[in-house]
């Protein structure tokens, strides 16, 4: 997950307000194996996961892959 969240944080974290940083922290507190499956869209995240924020991470990751 470091290869996914590291570049995402490098690109966006400086512009995040406290609420967005809290959302990032909540996502980073998830276990890596399921989080990777969610980012790779191999599994649906459970209801407690902030899907809107997860989609930001997924979109960023996909854009990096396409480059």
Secondary structure, 3 states (H helix, E strand, C coil): CHHHHHHHHHHHHHHCCHHHHHHHHHHHCCCHHHHHHHHCCCCCCCCCCCHHHHHHHHHHHHHHHHC
